[in-house]
Amino acid sequence: MTERPPPAGRRTMVHHQPSHDQLLRELDTSRQSTIDAIIVPSARRVESLGPALRLANVLDCPALVLCSGASHPGEVVDAAMASRAEAIAVDFRDAELPLVLESSRAISHLPHGEKYHNSSLKRNVGLLVAHMTGTWRRVLYHDDDIEIIHDFHARAAAAWLSEFHAVGLEIKNFPDNSVVCHASREAGNEQSTFIGGGALAVHIDELDQFFPDIYNEDWLFIADAVSARKVGRLGMATQAAYDPFAEADRAWFQEFGDCIAEGVYASLHVSQEIDESLDYWTSFLADRAHFIAKLRDGVTGTAEGTKVRASLDAAAAALQRIEPIDCVQFLRSWASDKPRWRKAKQGLPVNVKVHMALAELNLHSFAKTQDFPN
């Protein structure tokens, strides 16, 4: 792999940060409040929804399950009834947002997967439905490979939303990192995890943002709030284990989103501003290339090492297609999308029932438990 030269006159390299914990406020679980709704992007088989539906029952709040892939609304509702949970399950296969995001157009020529588009789309629809109901102000994002074992951790996160825009639960059991960060951990480097949309309580009135159409969309969703020191972390959730190196393409599709998110957060370590300068992103991409190359050089010749090397090769190949100007243009498009997102929200009806909110977004195919309000 040919590494990019550093920009002329640059004194220091923008290094990969193994942890972003210092950007968060560590909170306790002594406070307790209520969650208005749980939003579950679902693509796995119905059995994976057990933890989210159990939590909806315990918290006595509805679950909005957005279904695609192996997840089917009828099966979800049957499972919800067995769990004595209120749920509405939506067939999400033909969903679209009521606006076209400029940031999505800005990356149309870059490596980014349909999987991540689907994830951001589901999360955004959850935000819009919550906005239109007028009653879902404190919502909990809960992925279908996550389990929140202690319900009082979710209640505590809701309580802190009186002061913070978002509160994430710390992910335990299995580290949910990007492929490149998994490779760094495999190499024996320090590598922590960060909070994300898998277990995230959000005050939708305070965090008036959207999820961009790339990997790490949840990091970018909370980036402005992190910059303002309005994001906290508490409690714990567990992540279902998976093999990050099973398919090298995973690293390919993650690379642009990982570059953007890691670069944005690296800049927040220096100041409370997101650096959009060409010099910054030239520096960051050069360091990223060096970081990946160094990881690859340290991979062993074992069978597992072969998989890790293939993934790093895929990440490096994707990185070669990313230019500093691509990062700058994405960030500028993302910034221009924020007021457009707010304007689109203002054009939607409010204080409507859930089924009307879904219909407004052209989501007519859904099923609900008998006691879920229309």
N, C-alpha and C positions, 0 to 999 in steps of 0.2 A: 504494500500500500504506500503511495506517495503522500507524505505529510505536507500540509500547507505551510508555507513559510510564515513567520510572525510578521505583523505589520511593521513598517519602518518606524523607528523611534519608540517602539513599545518597550517599557521597562520591566513589566512584570506579566507573568502568565496568569490567566484566569483559570484557576484550578477547579477540578471536580470536588464538590463538597460531600464528604461521606455521611453527613448528618445535617438536617435542617431543624433539629429540635429547638435550637435557641431562638427560632423565629416564632415559637408558640408559647402560650402561657399555660403552665401546668396547673390544673384545677383539681379540687377535691370533689368527693361525691356526697358531701353532707347536705347539699340542697336537693330538693325534690320538686318536680312539677310534672305536667302532663304533656304528652305528644299528641298532636292533633291528627296525624296520619302518618303511615309508613309507606314509602314509595319503593317498589321493588322492581328493578329491571331484571327480567327473567328470560333465560335462554336454555337452561338445563332442564332435565326431567323434573317432574312435579315433586319427587321425593326431596329434592334440594331445597324446597320452600318450607320444609318443616320448621326450622328455627324462626323464620320471619313470621309465619302464621301463628306459631306459639306465642311470640312476643306481642303480636297484634291482639291476641286474646287476653294476655296478662295486662297489657297497657290499656285495654278497653278502647282501642282506636281502630279505624278502618285501615286496610291495606289495599293500596292501588298496585296491582301486579300487571306489568307491561310485558306481554308475551310474544316471543318469536322463537325460532329454532325448534328445540325439542319441548318447549313449553306451550301448552294449549289451554285456553280459557276454561273450557268445561272441566278438565281435569283439575285445574287450580281451584275452581269453586267447590268441587267435591272434596278436595283436601281441606279447604278452609272450613267447610261445614263439619268435617270430622274433627277439626281442631277447635270448633266452636268459636271461630274468628269471623269477623265481618270482612268481606273482601269483594272487590270488583276487579275482574280480570279482563284485559283488553287484548284483542288480536292486533298486534302492532306491525304486521308484515307490510302494510302499504302506507305507513304513517309518513307525514311530512310536516315541517314547521310552516307557520303562516308567513314566513319571510325567508329570503335567501341570504345567507350570511356571506359577507365579503371575505371573511377569513377562510371560509371553505373554498372559495374560488382561488384564493391566493396560494393554496397548497395542492391544487388539482394535478400539478405536474410532479409532485413529490411523493415519496413512499409513505402511504398511510392506508390502513386497512378498513374494509367495510365493517369489521367487528367494532372498531372504535367509533365510526360514524353512528352505528346503531346504538351504542352505549350513550353517547352524548345526546342523541335524539331522544331516547327514552327519558333521560334525566331532565332534559329541557321541557318535554311534555309534562312531566310531573310538576315542574315549577309553574307552568301555565295553568294546569288544572287547579293546583292549590290557590293560585292567584284568583281564578274565576269563582271558586267556591265562596270566597270571602271569610271562611271560617278556619281553613287550614293555614295557620300562620307559622306554627312550629312543626316542621316535618322532619322525619328521620329517613334518610336514604339507607337502604339495607340491601346489599347484594345477595344473590342466591347461593354464594359460596362462603358466606359469613355467618357466624353465630354469635349473638350477644347473650352470654350465659346468664348474666345478672341483670334483671330488668331495672334495678335501681340505678345502674349505670346510665341507661337510656333516660330515665327520669331526671337524673342529675344533669345530664347534657342539656335537656330541655330547660331546666331551671336557670342554667348559666346563660341562656339566650336572652335574658333580660339585660345582660351587659356585653355579650359577645355576639358577633354575627353568625358564627359557626363554631361548633364544638365537635371534634372527632374523637372516636375511641381508639386507643392504641391497639394495633393488631398484633396478636400473639400467636403462638403455636407454629405458624409457618410464615416466613417473611414474604410479603407481597411486593417485590421489587420488579424493576425492569430486568430484562435479560442481561444487559450489560452490568447492572448493579449486582445481580446474582453471580455473574462471573467474577466480579471484584471480590465478593465474599468468598467464593470458592478459592480464590488466590490467597486468602488469608488476610485481606485488607479489612480495615474497619468499615462497616457499612450498615447503617441503621435503616429503618423504614420510616415512612411519613404517614400522616393521616390521609384519608381519601374518601371517595364517595361510597365505599363499601359499608362504612358505618359512620355516618356524618349527620349530625343534627343541624338544621339550618333555620334561621328566622328569615322567611322569604321577604318580609318588608324591609329588613335591614340589609340583606345581601341581595341587592337588585342587580344580579349578574346572570350570565348564561354559561353553559358548558360548550366550549369550542369543539370543533369537529376533528380532534386529533387525540392520540394517546396522551394520557395524563391530563385529560380535560378537567378532572376534578381539582388538580393542583392549580390550574389556571382559573377555574371558577372562584376559588377562594384567595387568589393571589393579591388582589387589592385589599381584601380584609386582612390578610397576613401582613401586608405592607403597613397597614394602619394599626397593627398589633391588636386586632379584634378577633383572633381565632385562638381557641383553647383546645386542650387535650386532657382527657381523663379516662379512668376505667380501662376496660379491655374488651376486645372481641377476638374471636379466633377465625383464622383463615384456613379453608380446606387446602390440603397440600396438592401440588401439581408439579410436573417436571418442566421447568422453564426452558430446558434445552431440547425438548422432544422434537420440535420443528424449528429449523433455523429461520424460517420465514417470520416467525414471531419477532425476532430481533430486527429484521428488515422493516417491518411495518411499524415497529415502535420507535425507530431511530429519530425521526424528525420531532415527534412529540416529546421524546426524552431529551433531545437537545434543547428544545424550547423551554421545557419546564425546568430542567437543571440549570440552564443559563439564566432564566428569570430569577430563580431562587438564589443562585450564586450572586447575582447583582443585589438582591435584598440583604445579603450578609454584609455588604459594603455600605449600603445606604437604604433608605426607605423608598427609593425610586427604582422602577424597572428601566434598565439601560437599553435604549433602542438605537444606540450609535453603531455605525458600521465597524468602527475600530474595536468596540467591545466584542461584537459577534465574530469578527475575524480572529480575535484572540481566543475566544471561547472554543470555536470550532477547531482551531489548531491544537489546543490542549486536549480536546475530546479525541482527536485523531491519535495523538501521542498516548493518551490514556488507554484506548482500545488496543493499540499496537503493543504496548507494554504488557497488557493482560494476555494477549495472544502469545507473546513470546514466552510467557511463564506457564502455559498450559502443558500438562504432562501428556505422555503418549498412551494413556489408558483408553479404554472404550469410552468412558465418561468424558475424558479429555478431548476425544475426537468430536463428540457432540458439542462441547463447549467451544472448541475452535471453529466449528462450522457456524455456530451462532455468531461468534465474534467476527468471522469473515463476512457474514451477511450484514451485520451492523456497520462494518467498515465500508462495504460496498454501497450501502444506502447513504452513509455519511459523505461519500465522494460525490454524490448527486446534490448535496445541499451546499449552497453558497451563502456567505454572510448576508447578501442582499435578500435572499429568501426569508431569513429570520427577521430582518428589519421590516420587510413588506408584510409578513404575517402579523407582526406585533402592531403595525400601524392599522392594518385591516381589522384586527381584533379590537383595537381601541375605537375605531369608527363604528364597529358593530354594536358597541355598548349602548349609545343613545338610540340606535335603530331598534334594538331589542326592547328598550323601555317604551318607545313609541308604539311598537307593535302590541305590547301588553296593554297600553292605554286604550287601544282600539277594540279590546275584547270585552264582552259582557262580564259583569261581576255580580256576586251574590246569587249565583245560579246553582242549581243542583248538579250533581256530579255527571249524570248522563247528558245534561245539556252542555256542560263544559267539554265533554268528550266529543259530542256532535259538532260543536263549534270548530273542533280540530279535525273534523272528518273521520273520527274514530267511532263508527257506529256498531261495530261488531264486538260485543262484550257480554260477559255473563256475571251475575252477582249472586251473593248469598241472599237468602230470603229477607234477612233483617237489615240489609244494607239500604240506606235511604236512596231514593231515585234522584 
